[in-house]
Amino acid sequence: MNVGDWIRKRGQISSDVTAVVFEDNRREGNPTCRFTYKQLNERVNRLAHVLLEKGITKGDRVAAFCYNCNQMLEAYFAVSKIGGIIVPLNFRLEAPETTFMLRDSGSKALIFQDHFSEMIRSLQPAVNIPSENLICIGEKDGSWENYEALLEAGSPEEPEKGEEVEADDPQMIMYTSGTTGVPKGALMSHRKTFYNTFNAQIYFDLTSRDVMLVVMPLFHSGGLNICAIPILYQGGTAVLQSAFDPRETLALIEKHRITVGLVVPTMLNFFLKKGGIDDFDLSSLRLLVIGGEPLPVALIEAYESRDIAIRQVFGQTETSIQLCQMPNEKDGKKIGSVGRSVFHAEIRIVDEQGRDVPPGEVGELILKGPTQMLGYWNNPEETAKTIRNGWLYTGDLARMDEEGYVYIVDRARDVIISGGENIYPAEIERVYASHPKILEAAVVGVPDGKWGEVGKALIVLKDGEDMTPEEALGFLRGKLAKYKIPKQVEFTGEFPKTASGKIRKAELKRRYANPGQG
């Protein structure tokens, strides 16, 4: 049974249960849509028939460029049901980044919201997608195929698949920013999605009575693979919010009696500092799971004092959840830990030769199991570096105690995690390398009270050149997503280097991220 069949089954056995509630707070009046499992499956079928008529067959890629919405989930299940490969795209990206992913994935169709019409119009000449396969959710201005009009003409019956879709067939490509500055598409199978869903069910202790908050973006593994898909598999209700707003999100929890959700520490902070958390009845909320970055102890205590249980997950796109925290009574004994291995995976901490290190010693965290990706799309070199002898090398330096609890020592390579978003310095540095005034640039993460961490650009100018911080930041605008643009700029005369001429990033981190230790 492939992932698309999950909705078919739920449409039969949970037909009248509310599957999805969509709160569109990006549109005037905050319209709300509700769909039962029967209605959701019929909409999925209608879209599946539309895609088949447009020539989409097993193995073809279909991209989705949307804020959180029910149509995003419909596309996910429809493409999976007919054996295609869904490609969720980050709506925060700029046109050059989006163009790269569409071209790299070879997407044959694109489903997008009318918010992004102008961007799609600008990049259309650069991507090989026929006009009739550009499907717009929203306005009916005649420029594009209209999503709802197509569904009205589609059949609600189950589609006939040309080829059987097996568990090991590819199901999704989810792009992650590459440490080399080039995004990499993590290729995931139906089997991986199943085991990841199973892990999430065990961890959340989900039942069909649960109501899941889905405010994390559906292009993220957190929003899609950890929240939305597991709750729909279980037969509960997913409450989608198109955009995070602290007060509106808290109001959603109260309104829909939400029981569980995944957020990042920045959101927890905003609930306390901007959301007026004590103005809302959150008694239905049995668990908030936190991902994206380490969680300060003070934040845990602030929520526990309000009888809101907090747990933390740790993972990456290539593996989704790979570690999970034990129930709260353990937390006091394991402050700083990101938990132990999930049920359906094995983890190890190894040295540079791949040998297990003793408890307490630092090494690289590696993982093996059905939750790991198949590899990187069209990138065998990076795949070979990452998956060795069946083990996925995460790039995270960590230590493990005698009981199997893991403590992350350094994040994967040089990644900056700002407000739950991964920012890779190499991607920013590659853009700066094209500036005629800049000799060298390095980007490091520095502490920030609001976002946890932000980027700081360190720049060495060519002799005789002059530049302001605003000019340096302005050069990145339109080339990179706004959240990737550093918040600080500092000009320097030279960088510390190794004997081979490489910039000593570790020294820069010590100097700027922890200036007292420099």
N, C-alpha and C positions, 0 to 999 in steps of 0.2 A: 504494500500500500504506500503510494507516494504521499508527499506532504499535502498536495492538493486534495487528495481523497479524505483528509481529516474533516474538511468542511462538508463534504458529501455525507459522511457518516453522522456528523453533528446535525446536519439538516434533517436527518431521519429520526434520530433518537432524542434530540433536544430541540425539536422544530419550533416550539413556541417560546423558548427561553431567549431572553435578550442577549445577543452576542456582542453587539457594538453600540456604544453611545458616542456620538461625535459632537463635541462642543467646539464650534468654529469661532473662537474669539478674535480671529483676524478680520471678520466681516461685521459690518454694522448690524447691531441687534443681537449679536451672539447666537445665531441659529443653532438649534440642536437637532440631530438626526438619530433615529433609533432603528435598528434592524435585528430581527430575530435570526436564529440560525437558518431557518428555512428561507427567509428573505435574502440573507447574505449568500447562501449557496446558489440561489437563483441568479443573483447579480454576478457572482463569480462565473457561473455557466454562460450567461449572456456575453460576458467579456471574453471568455474562452472561445466561443463561437466566432466572435468578431476577429480575434487574433488569428484563428485558423483560416478564416476567409481572406485575411491579409497575407497569407502565406507563411505564418509563423509555425514552425514544426519543431520536433524534438531537437534540442541542442541549440536552437536559436536564442539570441539574447534580446531581452526587452528591458529597457531602462525606465525608471520612474523618478521623476524630479518633482517632489511634492512636500509641502508641510504635512504634518500629521493629519490624516483624513481617512475616512472609510474606503475611499477609492484606492489608496495606497495598499491597503490590506487585500482588497479585491484583486488588484493586479498581482500581488504576491501569490495568492492562491490560484488564480486563473492560469498564470504562466506555469506554475508548478504542476498543475493538473494536466496540462497538455505536453509536459516534458521539456518546456523551455527553461531558460536560465534568467532569473530576475536580477536586475542590476540596480539596486537602490543608490541614488546619487545624493550627495550632500548639498542641500539647497543653499548653504552658506558660501559655496564656492563661486569664484568668478568665471567668466566665459572661457578663458584659456584652459583652466583646470577642468571644467566640464567637458570641453571639446576633446581634450586628451582622453578622458575616460570613455566617452562615447566612441571615439575612434579605436582606442585600444581594445575595448570589449567587442567591437564590431556589432554594436546593437543595431537590430533591424527595425525596431519600433521604439518610440518614446512617448510615455504618458506623462503629462506635466500639467501644473495648475496655471490658470490664466495670470497669476501674479508674475510669472516668469516669461510671458509671451515675448517681450522685447528682447530678452537674452536669447531665447530660442531662435528668434528671427535673425539675430546677429550671427549666431554660430551655425545656422542651417547650411550655408554654402560649404562649410568646412567638414561636415559630417555626411556620411553616406547613408542617410535615412530618407526614403521617399516621402514626399509631402503627405501622401495619403496615410502614412504610418505615424504621423505626428498627431497625437490625440490630446486635445485640450479639455481640462476639467474647468468648467465655469462659463465664461462668456461665449455667446454664439455669434461671433462677428463675421463668420464666413471664411476666415483665414485658415482655419484648421478644422480637422474632423472633431466634432463635439462628442465628448465622452457619453453623456446621458442620452443623446440622440442615437448613438450607436447601440447602447444597451437596450433601448426601447425596441430596436429592430432585431436584436439578437434573440436566440432561443433560450428559454430557461431550463431546457432538458440537458441531461449530462452529455458532454461532448464525446465523440468517438475519437480515441487516440490512434494515430497511425502506427505507432510503435509502443510497446509496453515500457513503462517508466519504472526502472529498478531502483533499489535502495542506494546503490553505489553510483548512480548517475548524478552528474552535476545539477545542482538546483539553484545556486545563487553565486554571484560575484559581488563581494563587498570590498570597496577600495579603502585602503589605509595609506596614509602618507608615508612615502618611503624615506628611509634614512639617507638614501643617496639623492634625495630631492625629487625623485620621480615616484608618483603614486603606484602602489602595487595592488593588484586585484586578488584578494583571497578567494579561492574557488572552493565552494562548500557543497557537499553531497546531501541527498535526502537523508541518508543514514546519520550524518553529522547533526543535522537539524533535529532528528528524532532523539538522539542521545542527549543533545544539549537541552532539549525540551524536558526530557526525563530528569536530568540533573536539576533543572530549575524547579520542577514540580516537587522533587524531594526536598530541596532547600527551602522553598517558600511554604512547603506543606499545603499545597493548593487543593481546593475542593471545588465542586461545581457551584458552591454558594459564594465563592469569593468574587470580589469586584476589584479589578486591577486598574490602578492609575497608570496611564500611558502618556506621560508628558515628555519623556526623553524622545528625541527625534527617531523616527522609524528608519532613517538611513543608518542609524547606529546599531551595533549589535545589542546594546543595552535595551533600547526601546523596542526593537523588533524581536530579537532572538531570546531575550531574557524576560520580557514583559508580555508583549502582545500575543506571540505565537503559543507560549505555554498555557496562558489562560484560556485561549480559544480551543486548544487541544483538550483541556480539562472540562470544557463546557460551562465555564463561568462567563463573566461579563467584562469586556475591555472598555474603559472610558478614556477616549482619546481627547486630548486638548491640543489644538493646532499650534499654540505658542505659550510658553511659560510666562506666567505673571503670578507673583507670590500670593496676592490676595485672591485672585480668581482661582488659582489652583487649590488653595485652602477651602474656598467656597465649594469647589467641585467635590472635595472629599466629604464635606458636610452634606451637600445636596444628594449625592448618589450613594452615600453610606459606603464609601470605598474602604476596603479592608487591608489592602496591601499595595505597595508600589516601590519603584526604583527611582532614586534621585541621586544627584551628586552633592558633595558638601556645600558648594556655592548656593544651591537651592535651599539647603537646610538653613544656611546663614540668612538668606533673604526672607525665609518664613519668619525667623525670629526678629530681624531688624527692620523689615519693610512690610511684612505681610500681616502683622498684628495677629500672630498665631493664637493668642488667648481670646480672640473675638469669635472663634469658631468652635463648633462642637465636632471634635475629632474622635469621639468615643468608639466609632466603628473601626478605626484604624488599628489593626493588631500588629502590623509590622511595616517598617520602612527599611528597605535594603539600600545600601549606599555603595556606589561604584565610582570609578574614575580616578580617585586619588586617595591618599591616606586620610583618615578621619581623626581630627583632633579630639582628645579625650574630653575637653571641656564641652564640645558640641554633643558628644554622646550623653554626658551628664545633664545637659540642658533639656534634652528630649526625655531621658529616663525620669527626670523630675516631673514630667507631664504624663507619665505612664504610657509613653510611646516607645515601643521596643525598636532598637536599632541593631542591624547587622551589616556586615561589610562583605562585598564580593570583590574578587580580583581576577582579571583575565585580560585578554586582548582579542582583537577581531579574529585572528587565526584559530583561536581555541574557544571563544566565548568564555563561559565561566570555567576557570581552571582551579580556583581555590575558593573555599568558603569558610566563613567564621562559624564557630559552634554557637549554640544558644547562649543567651546573655549571661547566665550564671558563670560561664567560663571566662567572660571578658576581663574581669578584674585580675585574673591570674595571667592573662596573656596580652597585656596592654602593648600595642604596637604590632601585634601579629595580624596578618591578613588571612589567617586560617589554615585549614588542612585541605587536602585534595578532595575534590568532588567525588561522588560515588562511582561514576563511570569514567575514570581516568586514573593514571598513575603519574606521580611526579618524582623527580630526583633533583638533587643539587650536586653538580659535577665540576671537576676542575677542567683545565684546558685540554687534557688528554681524554676527557669523557669518563673519568673515574669518580665514583661517589666520594664526597668529602665527609669527614666525621661530623657529628652533630655540633652545631655552634660555629663551624667554619664557613667562610664565604665561598660561594661558587656560582655557576650559572644554573638558573632554574630551567629544567627541561620537562617535557610532558609527552605521554604516549597514551593513546586510546582512541575510541571512535568519535571523540569530540574535536579532533584536530582537522584542519583543512586538508583538501587533496593536494594543494600546492598553490603557487602564484600563477595566475592566468598569463599565458604567453611569456613566462619568465623562468625558464628552467634553471638559470644560473642562481637566482635568488632562492628558488625552491631547494636546490641542492645544498645551499649554505644553511638553510633553515631546518630542513628535515633530513636527519642523518641516522641511518640504521633504524628507521621507524620512529625515532624520537624527534619531537619538535623543539628546537632550541629557541627559547624566548628572548634571549639577550638581556634578561633581568638578572642582576646580581642579588643573591639572597643567601640566607642561612636558615637552617631548620633545627629545631630543638629536639630533645629526646622523645617527645610525644608527637612529633610530626607537624608541629605548628611552624609556619613559614614567616620569616621577617624579611621584607624587601630592603636591601641595602642601597641600591641605586636603580633608577629606572632604566628601562630598555634603552641602551645606547645613550643618546643625548636628549631624549624626548622631554619636552616641557608639557606639563599638564595644567592647563589654565581653565578653571571653571568646568572641569570635566572633559574639555576638548584636548586631544593630542596635537601638539605642535612640534614639528620636526625642524630643528635649526637649519639643516642642510638645504631644505627647500627654500628658505628665506635667503640663505647665503648664496644659493645659485642665482637668484634674481639680482642680488647686489653685485655679483661678479660681472654683470653685463653693463653696469654703470661706468661711464667713461672717466669719472673722477675718482672712483674707488679702487684702491690697490688691493685691499683685503678686508674681509668682514667675517665676524664670528658672532653667533647669537647664543646667549645663555639664559637660563631661567633665574629670576630673582624673586624673593618672597613678596607677596602682595596681600594686604589685609582683606581685600574684596574677593579676588579670584584665586587666592591660594598661591599662585605663581604666575608671573607674566614674563614675556620675552624682553631682553635687553640687547640691543644691537651695539656691538663694538666695532668701530670702523677705523681703518687706516687709509688716509687719503693719499693720492699720488702727489709727488712734490709739486708745490706751487698751486695746488687746488684748494678751494675753500667751499664749505658746505654748512648749512644750518641743520639742526635736528629735524625741523619741519620738512626741509627738502629731502632729507634721507627717508623719512616716513612716507612722504608723498610719492616717492618713486615706486613704492610697493603697491599703492592703491590702484585697484583695477587689474593687478597682476596676481594678487593673492587674496584669499578670503579675509574679511576684516578681522576675524578673531586671530588670524595668524600674524598680523602686523604687530611688531614689538611696541610696547608702551614707553620704552625708554631708549635713548640713543646717547652714546658717549664716543667721542673721538679720541684716539690714542696714537702714539707715535710708532709703536711696534707691538707684536705679539710674542709671548714666550714660545719657543719652538724646540722640537726635538732635533737630534743630530741629523735626521733625514729631512728636516725642513717642515715637518707637520706642526700645526698649532697645538699647543698643549691645552686642550679643552679642560682637563681636570684642574689645571692651575687657574684658568680663568674662572671656573665655577667657584673655587675656593676664594678667589680674590673678590668677586662681585656678588655671588650668592650668599657667601658667609664671610663678609669683609674682616671680621675679627679673627678669622683663621687664616687669612691670606699670607 
